[in-house]
């Protein structure tokens, strides 16, 4: 199931309340009234969307975060969060392993991107170039 992190500081939540989104991702507006921001877990969202287990020897080759169904879902979640004035970030392998993925996320309106340390500088430069 897709996972997203929701934080509601105004109600005294001291940490991240991680909840399964699944079908609720289609109705982000309902969740926007409850939480201050969102974090998309792209690995889980990809597995849910494509119906594949990336850790399965047989199915792993089908795991593709660039699949159109996945990128449409991510873009839609970002758009909905932005429409409701909520920040949205992403964690997962794609921004670290697929160079053009950060550009896709920036064009979609993402607020933050989590990457592995080995590509952090490259990602910072990509974001700076995009913002200029």
N, C-alpha and C positions, 0 to 999 in steps of 0.2 A: 504494500500500500504506500502511496505517496506520503511523504512526511513534510511538514512545514512547521516552523517555529513561530509561535505567537507570543508576544510580550505585551502585557497590559500594566504599565507602570502606575497609572492613576488608580488602580485598584489594589496596589500593594503586592503585586506578584514580584517576588524577589529574584526569580531566575527565569529561564526559558520554560515555557509550558509547551512541550512538543506533542502535537496531536496529528493523527492520521487525517489527511484531507480527503483522499479518494474522490467520491462524487461531490463533495462540498467544494472542490476546486472550481466547479462550474458556477457556483453561487458565492463567489468571494465577497460580494457586497454584504451578505449576511454576516460574514466573519469580520469584515472591516468595522462593523459597529461594535464588535467585542474586543478587538485587539489593535495595538498601536502599530504593528508592522509584521512583515512576513519574510520567511526565508525558504526558498524553494530548494528542496533536495533533489537535484537533477538525476542522480543515480536511481533513486527509488521511483521517481516519476517516470523515468525511461522504462524501468522494469514493469511498472503498472501499465503504462500506455502500450508497450509492445508485447506484453505478456511473456517476457523472457527473463530467465535468471542469469545474470551476468557471471555468476560463479559456477554455472553448469558447463561442464566440458562440451556437451552437445549444443547448448543454446547460446553460449557466450558469443559466438560469431554473429548472432542476430542482434546483439545489444548495440544500439547505435543512437547516440544522443543527438546526431544530426538528422535523424529521420524526421520527415516533414510533420508527422503527427506529434512528435515530441516538441519540436521547435514551435509549432502552432500553439501547443498547450502552454509552453513557457511564455511566449509572447502574450498570450491571452491573460495569463495570471499577472504578468507585469502591468499590462494595460489596465486591468481591473484594480490592482493595488494603487496605481497612479491616479486613476479616476476618483478613487475614494480618499486620496490624500495620504496614503499609507506608504512608508518606505518598504522596499522589497529588495532582498539580496538573494544570492544563489551560492550554494555549495555543491560540490560534486567534482567529478574528474574532468569533464569536458573543458572548462576554462583553462585547466592546466595542461591538457594533452592535445587540444585542437586549437591551434593558434588563432584561427578566424572566429572562434566561438565568442571570445570577449567582444569583438566588434559587433556580432549579432546581438549580444546582450545589451551593449551600449545603445545601439540603434533602437532596440525595443524599449529602452527607458529604465534599465536596471539602476538601482542606487548603490549597490555594493556587490563585489565579486570576491569570493574566497578562492585562493589558488595555493598550490604547493610552493614552498620557499624557492625552489629552483627556477620558477618562472615569475616570481614576484616583481622583479625589476622590469622585465619585459612587459608585464601586464600594466604596471604603473606608467610606463612610457606610452603604451597603447591608449590608456585612459587619458593621459595628458594630451596626447596628439588629438584624440577625438574631441576633447573639451575645448581645444583651441580652434 
